[in-house]
Amino acid sequence: MNNNEKNDEVDEHCHSSAEFCDASAQRKSHHTDKMKANLTTRLNRIEGQIRGVKAMIEKDTYCDDVLNQIAAVQSALNSVGKLLLEGHMKSCVVERIQAGESEVIDELLITVNKLMK
């Protein structure tokens, strides 16, 4: 996937309506069908990778090979996280700031810190 395709998906991530990004306890994501399909495909692939790592361990595969597969899984999860974070920042965070809800910055910083561990 090239950068333009990724940006198109992120731009389509959220509808621009603030009702989807309100700060109520009932907040939900509002991904487009295209974004959901992309995320689901990526997560299905990651799920398969995890099963593969498990099988490698069960077959006593050389540790370095297993560790390389674990690194690949972590990279794939990081890619999913980055895609979600970018869409979130371009939609919900911007809308909440525009609505005067500056506490969204603290929420975002906590989330980014969790992602960077």
C-alpha positions in Angstrom: 0.0 0.0 0.0 1.5 3.3 -1.0 1.3 6.5 1.1 -1.5 8.0 -1.0 -3.7 4.9 -0.5 -3.0 5.0 3.2 -3.8 8.7 3.4 -7.1 8.1 1.5 -8.0 5.4 4.0 -7.2 7.6 6.9 -9.1 10.5 5.5 -12.1 8.1 5.0 -11.6 6.8 8.5 -14.2 9.0 10.1 -17.3 10.9 9.1 -17.0 14.5 9.8 -20.1 14.7 12.0 -19.2 15.6 15.6 -22.1 13.4 16.8 -19.8 10.4 16.2 -17.0 11.8 18.2 -18.9 13.2 21.2 -17.3 12.9 24.6 -20.2 10.9 26.1 -19.7 7.5 27.8 -21.2 5.9 24.7 -18.4 7.0 22.3 -17.9 4.6 19.4 -15.5 4.5 16.5 -16.9 5.5 13.2 -14.7 3.8 10.6 -15.8 3.6 7.0 -16.5 0.2 5.5 -13.3 0.4 3.6 -11.3 1.1 6.8 -13.0 -1.7 8.6 -12.2 -4.1 5.8 -8.5 -3.0 5.8 -8.2 -3.3 9.6 -9.9 -6.7 9.6 -7.7 -8.0 6.8 -4.6 -6.8 8.7 -5.8 -8.3 12.0 -6.7 -11.6 10.3 -3.2 -11.8 8.9 -1.7 -11.0 12.4 -3.9 -13.7 13.9 -2.5 -16.2 11.4 1.0 -15.0 12.3 0.4 -15.6 16.0 -0.9 -19.1 15.2 2.3 -19.7 13.2 4.5 -18.6 16.1 2.6 -21.0 18.4 3.2 -23.8 15.9 6.9 -22.9 15.6 7.2 -23.2 19.4 5.4 -26.5 19.5 7.7 -27.8 16.8 10.8 -26.7 18.7 11.8 -24.2 15.9 15.1 -22.5 16.4 14.6 -19.6 18.8 16.1 -16.9 16.5 13.5 -17.8 13.8 10.7 -17.6 16.3 11.9 -14.2 17.6 12.1 -12.9 14.0 8.4 -13.9 13.6 7.5 -12.2 16.8 9.2 -9.1 15.6 7.1 -9.3 12.4 3.9 -9.6 14.4 4.8 -6.6 16.6 5.6 -4.6 13.5 2.2 -5.5 12.0 0.4 -4.6 15.2 2.3 -1.3 15.3 1.1 -0.6 11.7 -2.5 -1.1 12.7 -2.1 1.1 15.7 -0.5 3.9 13.6 -3.3 3.8 11.1 -5.9 4.0 13.9 -4.1 6.7 15.7 -3.7 8.8 12.6 -7.4 8.6 11.8 -8.3 9.3 15.4 -6.2 12.4 15.5 -7.5 13.7 12.2 -11.1 13.3 13.2 -12.2 12.8 16.8 -9.3 14.7 18.4 -9.7 17.7 16.1 -13.5 17.8 16.5 -13.2 17.6 20.3 -10.7 20.4 20.4 -12.9 22.5 18.1 -15.7 21.8 20.6 -13.6 23.1 23.4 -12.9 19.7 25.0 -9.1 20.2 25.6 -9.0 17.2 27.9 -8.8 15.1 24.7 -5.1 16.1 24.6 -4.4 14.3 27.9 -6.4 11.3 26.7 -4.4 11.2 23.5 -1.0 11.5 25.4 -1.9 8.6 27.6 -2.8 6.5 24.6 0.4 7.5 22.7 2.5 6.6 25.8 0.8 3.1 25.9 1.5 2.6 22.2 5.2 3.6 22.6 6.0 1.0 25.4 
